Amino acid sequence: MNLMNQTQVTLEPSRAMAQGAGTAESSLAPIVTADVAPRAVAIGAPVSRAGIVRRALRTRSFSAVISFAVFLLLWDVIAEWLDAPIQFPSPLRVASAFVDLASGGELFEHALISTTRLAISLAVALALAVPVGFFMGLNEKANAYMDPLVELLRPISGIAWIPLALFIFGIGDVLPVFIMVYVAFFPLLLSTIAGVRNVDPKFVNAARTMGVGRAALLRKVIVPAALPTVMVGFRLAFAGAWAAIIAAELIGSPSGLGFAIEWYRELLMSPKVFAFIAVIGIVGYLCDLGLRALQRRLTPWAEGTGLA
Amino acid sequence: MTTTVAPKSTAPTRILQMTLLPVILIIVWQLWAMLLASDPRTPVPTRIVTTFVDLVANGGLVGALVQSLTRVVSGFAIAFVFGATLGLLMGSYPRLRNLLDPIIETFRPLAPMAILPIVLLWFGTGTPAATAIVTYAAFFPLLLNTVHGVSRVDRKLVLAASTMGVSKPVILARVVLPAALPSVMLGARLAMGIAWTAIIAAELGVGAKSGGGTSGGIGQMMFVFYSYSIDLNAIVVCMIVVGVVALAIDRIFRFAERRLMPWRQ
């Protein structure tokens, strides 16, 4: 249960932000900035040219452009002022390093290695955690016995497994995959258990009353009802795994994005370090976008329940 | 919450349920390590216990733990000052929030370890580097939960206060802040958990990249046990300590949440 509290609230802020752009519900704006009056007038009044401009200034995409422009400008100014190309390369040099790496194909090579490892680990974690989660969620007794073991292992972070796993698996492909499977396992397991246990008893009772068998009950009632929570767990599992792979590759792998940033750091080729860090961010962002889309496709019925 | 109400189990059953699987696991591990494992360095439960006693007795473990915790606390404190202040401002001023959101959302998904190379370039391989990574890791949950808490404060409360002529700073301090506190506390608990993971990663990484020289802390201790003395029992001791500390941090924050905000029960 604890986990679910966390998952909801940790995922919520970003959603609240996405929706909250300019809605009255989410802001203290009228009181603190006292701009409630002009906005109220603007709704009824015929739209003047100034009004259009002012409204454009308030849109999200426009403020994003502004903030990125200011960010890049500040970065460039600081880089010029510090004049330390190794510690603080200018955005232009990072951009050209990015183009170099992309045109040479090296960038995609490392990104592909990391994302392949990620996909394998998430698939393995899904195959392990979801069946066990269903078993524990449906079987109160099994849960009572297995939960202590889970709670014993869960506080040990995946990162802390790296030295032992290095010894067992050596430097290579298996280490990052092992660490990621471990990291992804717990959020998936706990969210599956929570999802199964929180199925509305009314649904289960209704199905039973109508004489639905056990297998059909599982397939038609419990799985669809638990799926939104499992998907939330899956997104958390992805976020954890994507953070862990950087550490795992950085310490114990001869390839991948985590390896690349540290490799170019040792060569003191900072623009390439920054470019690869940007790639890590971009790939993580794109994967999360993909997972959100998948979530909407797979569980359209979760819309508006706080789990979508 | 649950579909089936669990039958009230008696105390002995509870204890059996709590201990059965872990005990079986440890016994199987012990037997396997004693009888089947070919590598003499294989960690064994009994030797883990003696190693633990040794490490505590020679002070190495406690020293490393204190160093790691000091870094976590200082990094967390820096992150709290920045995260909570900025969160309060962004939660109160939507325009500021719209401007900063894109930047924050760009950096938020970036793993703390991804900035390790930059941190190494900027701060070298000592305490500042490890603390910087902790600060970065703890900053985002603190910021986002503060923003969330502040922007969700009941508008009626704010309106009521301003109707009664309370000034803006006072509203912020006496109305908005207490109302946002649960969210801030949640952010603090999550941030502290993430910070503890991050310090292990940072110390491991710094230790691995500086040849085991200057970083110290429990993460580096693990790396030294891996790369120099190859003492797997000691590595497992460190892992268990890391887990216990993570659990303790979580419990302390939950306890503080209950004490500070009894109305949330």
Interface residues (C-beta under 8 A of the other chain):
Chain A: M1 Q6 V9 T10 E12 P13 S14 A16 M17 G20 A21 G22 S26 S27 L28 A29 I31 V32 T33 R58 R60 S63 A64 I66 S67 F68 V70 F71 I86 Q87 E140 A144 Y145 M146 P148 L149 L152 L153 P155 I156 S157 I159 A160 W161 I162 P163 L164 L166 F167 R197 N198 V199 P201 V204 A239 W242 A243 A244 I246 A247 L250 I251 G258 I261 E262 Y264 R265 E266 L268 S270 V273 F274 I277 I280 G281 G284 Y285 D288
Chain B: M1 T2 T3 T4 A6 P7 S9 Q17 M18 T19 L20 L21 P22 L25 P43 G91 S92 Y93 P94 R95 R97 N98 L99 L100 D101 P102 I103 E105 T106 F107 R108 P109 L110 A111 P112 M113 A114 I115 L116 P117 I118 L120 L121 W122 P141 L144 N145 V147 H148 V150 S151 R152 V153 R155 V158 L159 S162 K168 I171 V176 S183 L186 L190 W196 T197 I200 A201 L204 G205 A208 K209 M222 F223 F225 Y226 I230 L232 I235 V236 C238 M239 I240 V242 G243 V244 A246 L247 D250
